[in-house]
Amino acid sequence: MSSELGGSFPAGFLWGVATSAFQIEGSTEADGRGETVWDRFARRPWAIVDGSNGDIACDHYRRMPEDVELLRWLGVGAYRFSTAWSRIQPDGTGPVNPAGLDFYDRLVDRLVAAGIQPFVTLNHWDLPQALEDRGGWGSRATADRFAHYAGLVFDRLGDRVAGWITHNEPWCQAFLGHATGHHAPGRCDWSLAYQVAHHLLIGHGLAVQRFRASVAVGTIGIVLNPQYYVAASDRPADLAARGRVSWNAIDLFLDPVMRGEYPPALMEWIGPHEPRVGAGELSIIRQPIDFLGVNYYSGESVSHDVDGSLLKARSEPFSEPGWGRTEMGWGVAPSGLTKVLTEISARVDGQPIYLMENGAAYADPPIVDGSIDDAERVRYLAEHVEAAAAAIQAGVDLRGTFVWSLMDNFEWAWGYTRRFGLFHVDFETQRRTPKRSAAWYRRTIARNGTAGD
């Protein structure tokens, strides 16, 4: 840690961990839960690397009290989790499923009793399948239904939740789910993807409006996932390609939320794929938010490529000197986090920012004496904590950081073949085993910094 900070972060800095409902809960047919797009997608042949699904995952729905004890042991100040829309409204509309809301009510109560602030994500990609059958996020009506669902959660949990997130990484849901088919619902239609992005943003704005009209306390924002994009060379073609990728990943979402407009240069580039925007919809999207969430994992080197699909760009992993790639094949660029946070802070007029996800998948060594020496993950996390500290020194109002993830889980299309957790999960026995990174994070939280590690 930098000597200027003396190994410490500002008083009140929030240290947390994050998970999402579909990745950990399991119990996909329990207590009235409805089917989601990920339940359906995971049953497609060859859609998931290891042919697995989320039916059991980490069995968190049944083991929630045990997992809250893991949080208590770590000493985190906050826990970010998501509510599963299909547990609360099995078909995405209609009456509340009491058992679903009761589960999250119990979880929030346990967190508060443990002195842990709940941060709730309302949409972490698991759209009810019944809504997908009616057009999904390609339908404007889904945005209205999302706002109604959000209101149900605000009304039940809003007196105890510290932070609300409308959408997690809408870029992934729009493009991995609807342009490339890598994620649920597995569609491949660029025009649809841009329309989905627009409807997600409308849903965000409507949910913020619903929050302001409710009696809920706390704060609300959205989580985007910028990476550190560098041009492969100083050739004009590569610099322009880098610009297009950045516009598509960041500006497409940040500009309408903060300024009520889509980036003109990107709209001109995508031409006929530009989303249809109804009267007043940009005003709905541009609602005052209390914070911006940033998920940061990696660096990407971008070059011009005539075969590079719509954006005519090719992105490859970029790692800073001394770093290889993670098991996901991602580049590692810790100082890129400082640059990303600094650049985004300038674009949001100094608004509070949370680093809502940061972590790495590495091939963990075997369990020895009840622990796992995941030294690579510790190094990754420590360097990114230092990069976050540097951003604060540069004037970024960074209020907290959340490690992804509390425990190994269902890693979307990678199934159970990639592990990000501070705690190892044996998916046969569901036993949780702390990794060295868990002990490191516990010390870091206790010290409010990493000096001495």
HUSUL-V469587 format. One record per helix or strand of 3 or more residues. SS is the DSSP state (H for helix, E for strand). FROM is the first residue (numbers start at 1). TO is the last residue. If there is no record, write none. Layout:
BEGIN
<<SS/FROM/TO> <SS/FROM/TO>>
END
This chain:
BEGIN
<<H/3/5> <E/14/18> <H/21/24> <H/30/32> <H/37/42> <H/60/74> <E/78/82> <H/85/88> <H/98/113> <E/117/123> <H/129/132> <H/136/138> <H/140/157> <E/161/168> <H/170/178> <H/190/213> <E/219/224> <E/228/231> <H/236/259> <H/264/273> <H/281/285> <E/291/295> <E/299/304> <E/313/318> <H/334/347> <E/353/358> <H/375/393> <E/398/404> <H/412/414> <E/423/425> <E/432/435> <H/436/447>>
END
